[in-house]
Amino acid sequence: MGLGRILIGKPLETKDLAHQSISRPIGLAVFASDAISSTAYATEEILIILSIAAASSAGMWVTHGNILGASIPIAIAIAFLLTIVTISYRQTIYAYPNGGGAYIVARDNLGELPAQIAGAALLTDYILTVSVSISAGVAQITSFFGDLRPYKVHIAVAVIILMTIVNLRGVKESGRVFAVPTYFFLGIMFLTLVVGFAKFFGGTLGIVPEGSVEPLHHAEIAPEAGFALVFLIMRAFSSGCTALTGIEAISNGITAFKTPRSHNAAVTLTWMSGILITL
């Protein structure tokens, strides 16, 4: 027996594929882990851009209040956009019960060239998702365990190899493995929200001091500051839209769900969107 057979397992016959179908909770862990994990850095990306605005003359109006307040309307706009995308993909799921990814939908409605562009964009998205997500995760691990910093690249490559092997084992098997970290992450995130709201209503939540960012004098504000502020707000919105990455995965994997497949996939997509909006 070769090493590949030990790691990946024996090939499945077509008649055995029905046993690889997954339930909605497992499907959420398999297909939604990409989108849900992006919430770990989407808000951070918004605040990074807003911090730039606050430190410049363009953000003078932001420094008069709490800079974190500017992230609220941006988050609402992203949630609204997510709702629109979710409704669109729900329609796609029912229209293409055998799998309706961007390539198939574009090919049937727009032609081959748009379909190839959509497929190439999706492939690039998946590559960037793996590279960015794993790099971010390894960076968090090595920041906590300082002795591992020289081995960041080695750890990242090892994680990619491990994830590849787990996925090649089959959807059902990988779902069981990915369910643990996915639901653990969700538990920690919701626990953070509960503790934060408890401190907020209890009056013990810390706040950003008003004088933490020094506003510039009116005379120092350039005429172009208004345009720069609009640009930075749009930049913060686009950075926060990283929370939408991976939302198309469920429509691509409809056939992996138990029957009724379209219904289960649509419900799972709604669950994922609700979690994303909440986080």
N, C-alpha and C positions, 0 to 999 in steps of 0.2 A: 504494500500500500504506500503510495507516494505521499510526500509532504503536502501537496495541494489537496489531495483527497482527505487528509487528516484535518487540515485547517478549514476547508470549504465544505466538505461533505460530498456525497455522491450526487450526480445529476438527478433531477426529478423527472419522472415521466409525466406526460400531459394529464393523464387521469388523476395524478396526485396533486395537481395544482390547486384543486378546490380546497384541499386541507390547508393551504397557505393563506387563505383569506383571513382577514383580521377584523376585529371589532372596532367600534368607534373610539373607545378609550386608548386602545393600542394604536389605532390610526392617528390619533391626535399626537401621540408620542413620536411616531415615525415621520409623519409628513409636516407637522406643525413645529417641530423642534427648531427648525431653521428660523422661521418667522418669530417665534416666541423668544428665542435667545437674543435676537437683535434688539429687543427692548433693553437689554443690559447696557448697550452703548448708544442707542438712539437719542435718549434724553441728554446724555453727556455731550453728544455732538451739538445739540441745540444750544446748550449752555456755554460751550466753548466759543461759538460764534457770537453769542450775546455778550460774553465777557469782552470780546474784542470791541464790540460796539460801545460798551460801557467805558472802556479805557480810552476811547477816542472822542474827538469832538462831535462825531456823528451821533454818539450815544448820550449826549448831555441830558436829554429828557429822561433817559432810562435811569441815570444816576440819581435823579431827584426822588425816585421811589426805589422799590426793591427790584433788582434786576431779574430775580426769579419770576416776577409777575409777568414779564414779557413772554415767558415760555408757555403760559396758559393759552392765549389765543392761537399760538402756533400749534400746540398739541390738539386743540379743538379742530383746527383746519385739517390736520393729519388724520384725526379720527373720522371726520366727514369724508375725506378722500378714501379712507379704508372702507367705509360703509359702501361707497359707490363701487369700489373694486370688488367687494364681497358679493354684492347683488349681481354684478356682471358675471362673476365666476359661478355663482349658483345657477344662473341661466345656462351657462356653458355646460355645467355638469349634467343637467337634465337633457340638454340638446345633444350631447355626445356621451352617452352612457358607457361607451367602451374606451373612454379616455379622450379628453379634449384639451390638449395643451395648446400653447400659442402657435406651434407649427401647424397643427391640424386645422385649427380654426382659421388661421390666416390663409392656408392653402385652399380651403373650401370656399372662402368668401372673397379673397383678394388675388389669389394666384400663386404660382411657384416662387417668384422672386421675393415678394413680401414674406412668404412662409420661410424661405431660407434666411432672410434677415432676422426674422423672429427667432428661428432656431439657433442661429449664431449668437444672438444676444442672450438667449436663455443659457446656452452653453458657457458663455463668458460669465454670466451671472453666477452659475453654479461654481465655476472655478474661483471667482473672487470670494464667493461665500465661504468656501472651504478655507482659502488662504487667510482671509480676514478673521473669520471666527476662531480658527485654531490659533492664529497668531495672537489674537486678543486673549484667548484662554490661557495660552502658555505664558504670556506676559504677566497675567494675574498670578499664576502659580509661582513663577520665578521671582516676582516682587515680594511674595510672602516667604519663599524659601530662597534666600539670597545665594546660597551655595550652588544653586542650579542654574544661575544666570549664564555661565559659560556654555551650557549645554542646551540653550533655547532651541536652536535649529534641530538638534538631534531629537529633542522631545517632540517638536512639532511634526517631524517626519515620522516618528514612531506612532504618534496619534493618528496620522493620516493612514498609515499602513493598517493599524488596528481597526479603524472604521471601515476601511475597504474590505477587510476579511469578514467583519461582522455583517456587512451588507450582502456579501456574496454567499453567506450562509442561508439567506432567504429572508423574505419580508417578515414572516412570523417570528423567526428566531431573533432577528435584529430588533423587532418591535419590543420584545421582552427585555432586551438589553437596554435599549434607549428609553424605555418607560421609566426606569429608575432615576437616572439623572434629570430627565425632563420634569417629572412630577416633583422631584426634590427641589429643583429650581423654582417651580411654580409655588411650592409651599413656602420657600424662603422669601420670595418676592411678595406674596400676599401677607406673610407674617410681618414683613417690613412695613407694608401699608397699614396694617392694623396697629402696630406699635406707633407709627408716625401719627395716625389720626388720634390715637389715645393721648399722645403727648400734646397734640395740637389743641384738643378740646380740654385737656387738663391744664393747659397754660405752661407746660414745661418744655415745649419744643423750641429749640434754639433758632435764632433768626440772624440774617446777615446784617451787620451793623450798617447804618446809613452812610457813615463816613468811610466805608471800606474802599470805595472808589472815589477819588477826588474828581469832581466835575471841573471842566475847564472854564475859564472866564469867557464871557460872551464875546469879547473882542477877538478871542483866539479862534472862533468858529468860522471855518471857511464857508463860502457860499455853496460849495459842492457837498456840504455835510448832509443836507437833506437827501440827496441822491444816494450818498454812501450808506445812510441809515436804511433806506428802502432796500438797497442791494444786500446789506447784511441780514435784514429780516428774511428776505427771500432765500439767502444762503442758509440761514438757520432752518428754514422750512424744508429745503431740499436735503439737508443733512439729516434732519429728523425723519425723513421718508425712508431711511434705511430700515425702519420698523416694518415696512411693507415687503421686504425681501422674503422670498420663499412662499408667498401666499398662493402662488399658482401650483404648488406641489400637489395639493389634494386633487385638483382637476386632472393632473397628469397621471395620478395613481388610482383612478376610480375602480379599476378592475381588481385591485388588491382588497377591497372591502367585501364583507359578507353581503348577501342579498337581503333586501333590495339595495343594490350598490349605489345608485344615484342618490337615493334618500339618505343612506348612511354617510355618504361623502358630503352631501349638502349640510347635514346636521353637524358633522365634524368641522366643516368650514365655518359655520356659524359660531360654534364653540370657540374656535381659534380667534375669530375676529373679535368676539366679546372679550376674550382674555387680553388681546392686544390693546383694545381700546381702554380697558381697565388699567393695564399696566402703563 
